[in-house]
Structure formats: C-alpha cells, structure tokens
Amino acid sequence: MTHRTIEFCYDILSPFAHIVLKRLDELPVNVTVKPVPVLLGAILAHWGQRGPAEISAKRLHTYRLSVFLGRTHGLDMRFPPRHPFNPLHALRLLAGSNADLAAVRKAFDFVFGEGKAPDTEADLAAFAETIGVPVELAADEQAKTALRTNTDRAIEHGVFGVPSFVAHGTGGYEVFWGVDAFDMLLAWLDDPEMFDREPFRHLEDVTIGIARK
C-alpha cells in the first residue's frame, strides 16, 4: 500500500475547517495529513472573491450551517463574539511553530469550542498558551515568512478557499475544497484516476458561455 501525504490548508477563521478535522479519522491508514496554516484574506484577494461572512445575506446562513453540520459530527460549536476577526497573529504562531494536528485541533477548539477570538493581546496570549508556543512568535520574522510562503504555495496549487486538501498523485495533484468535498476526497484516494473517466472527464472541456464584468 503506497503511503501518501495530503496538505490540509486552513485558516482559524473557518468553522468548516473545525468540522472537517473531526472527519480525518475516516482517511485511509496510508494517508498522512500535513496541516498548513494560510491567510484566507490573501487567498480571497488573489482570486477576487469575498468571504461568506463578508456577504450580508450569507453571513448568518453560514454560521447556522456550520453549527448544524458541527452537531451532526458531534461538535458543540460556539462562535466567538466577533467574526470574521483578524487571524494574522494567531496564524503566525501556528506557522512559526510548525503546529501539528494536535496543536491545530487545540487552536480550533479555542475559537469554535470556547468561542474566543485571538485578536486581542489577552486572547492571543491565551491562544499561544493553549497551543503551547511563546506569544512572541507572532512577531517573529521567520514565522511571518512561513505564513506568507504557505499562502503563496497554496495559491500556486489553485487553493481558493479553506478548508482545502491538496492531494498529490502520480499525475500531479487535486484540490478538494470545503467540508462537503471530503467524501469526494475519500473517493479519489480510493480511485485516483476517477477524474480521467466519465462522468468527470469532459468537465475540463466545458467553456464559459457568459462572464460578468
């Protein structure tokens, strides 16, 4: 059985990333998950998108949906009092410490379990203590570089949102975005050539009929 590593691109802003962490045990035993913190705001800016919480009509729906999906997977979710919040310094702590999955789970439990936004001096310090790193790392140049590098690499791979899994195969890689794409990821891991056959194969040939300016 061939061993493979897939990259889990996340921003702690994402409640759906918190949910999908609960499903990682469903992955095949020969798969290792590498957590990769990225800055969602930079990714959205690159592709010219807005986040769901930035669209007034979509914001409350997004919160309700994430809490509903969380409950279906055994998560009692509590949103922080501010969302979206500025995740930059918290993400630097995660990137600079090369946080493993255990630390990433603690980070998301802090935000969507305890309902705390690590965007104030006090809460950032508590966040750093929770994941077991010095809070000073948030200002470290190597941590800043690590986060920028992660984000740029994710964009190069075609990541356009979080959570995203970048799964490498013999013919390159595929990106699976969102908790609702996790079942498709499982299917692809079982059959990495599935997109080379119908009903998927012709999808790359579909052209754009009309484009908004």
N, C-alpha and C positions, 0 to 999 in steps of 0.2 A: 504494500500500500504506500503510494507516494505521499510524502509529507509536504504540506504547503502552508504558507503564511498569508493571511489576508490582513489588510490595513483597515482599522476602524477609525475613520475620520470623524471627530466630534468637536462640538463647542458646548460648554456647560450651560449655554442659553437654551439648549434644545431639550424639551421634555420628552421628545420621541427618542432621543439618544438614551435617556434614562431608562425608557421602557425596553428598548432593544437589548440593553445589557442583560436583562432578565432571560433573554432567549438564547444567549450564547452557548448554553449547555446543550442546545439542540444541534450544534455543529458536529460534523464527523470527528472522530477521535484523532484523525491525522491532520487536523487543521489547528493552527496556532493563530491567535488574534493579537495583532500588534496595535495598541492604542496610539492614535496620532492626534494630538490637540491642534485645532486650526481655528483661525479667526473668521467666523461666518460673515461678519460685516465686509471684510475684504473680498471674500468669495462672491458675495452678492453684488458688490460694486463692480467686480471684474466682468460679470456676466450681465450687468444692467438689470438686476432684479431687486425686488423688495421682499423683506421677510414677512411671513404671515402675520406677525404681531404689529407690523407697520401698516397693515391694511385694516382700516377701522371696522369694516363689515366682517372681516375674517378673524379678528383677534379673539373675541370671546368664544367663537366656534372652535378655534384651535385649542384654547385652554380646556374647554369642555371635552373635546375629542380625546385629548391626551390623558385627562383624568379618567375618562371612560375606558380607554384602552389599557391604562395602567391597572385599573381594577380587574380587568379580565385576565391580567397576568399576575395578580396577587400583590400589586403595589398600592399602598395608601399614599397618594401623592398630595402634596401641599405646595402650592405656588408661593414664591417669595412675594413680599408686598409690592415690589417693583419688577416689571417685566415688559419689554426687554430691559436689562441692566447692562452696565459696561463690564464685560467679562475679561478685559485685556490683561489686567494684572494677575488674576487667578489663572488664566491660561498660560501666562509666562511661568508661574510656579509649576504647573504641570509639565510644560515643555522643557523647562530648565532642569527638572529633576528626573526627566525620562520616566514619568509615572507609569507604573504597571497597572494591570487591570484592577487589582485590589485597591490601589490608591484612587483610580478613576471612579470606581464604584462608591468609595467614601465621598469623593467630590460631588457626585450627583446626589447622593443621599443628603448631603449638606444643603444643596439647593432645592431639590424637589421632595425630599423626605422631611427635613426640618423646616423648609420654607424660608431659607436665608439667602440673601443676595450678597455675594462677596465683593461689593463695590464701595464699601466704606472702610476706613482704616481699621476699625474694630472688627468688622466682619471678615475682612481679608486676613487679619491676624488669626482669627478663629478658624478660618478655612485652611490656612497654612498649617496650623496645629493639627487639624483633622486629618490632613493627608501626610503629615509628618515631615514637612520641609520648613526651612527658615523663611520667614516672610520677606527678608531682604532679597531673596532670589528674584522677586518681582521686578527689581531694578537692575538686575544683572545683565550685562551686555550679551553674554553667551545665551542666556535664556531668551532675550529678545530676538537674537539671531535664529535660535532654534524654532521659535514660533513662526517667524517670517518664512524660514526655509520650509517648514511643514506646510504652510498655507500655499506658498508658491508651487510646491511639488504637487499638492492636491489639485490645484488649478490646472497644472500641466497634464494631469491624468484625466481631466474632464469632470472633476468633482464640482457640482453646482449647488449643493446644499448639504445639510447634516441631519441625521447621521448618514454617512456613506461608507460602504465597504468597497475597497479596491482589491479585487481578487485576481491574482496573476495566474495565467495558464500557459500552456505551451505555445499558443498563438498570440500572446500579448496579455491583455488584462481587460476586465469588465468592471464597471461601476454599478453598484446597487444602492439606490438612494431611498432612505426612509424605512421606518419600521414595517410598512406594508409591503416592501420589496424583499423582506427577509425570507419568505417562502420561496421566492424565485431564486434567491441566492442558494438556498439549500438544494433546489432542483438542479441548478447549474453546477454546483460542486459534485453532485452525483453524476451529471452528464455534461461535461464542459463543452461539448460540441453541439449542444441543443440549439444555439442561435444560428448554426450553419444549415439547419434544416427548416422546412416549413412547419408551422405557420410563421416562423420568425424571419426566415432568410430574406424574403422580399422587402422587409420593412426598411432596410437601408436604402432601397431604391425609390421610396416614396418621396416625391418632390413637394415643395412648398407652393401651394396654389395662390395664396394671398398673404401678404405680410403687413402688419401695422407699422406705421412710421412713428 
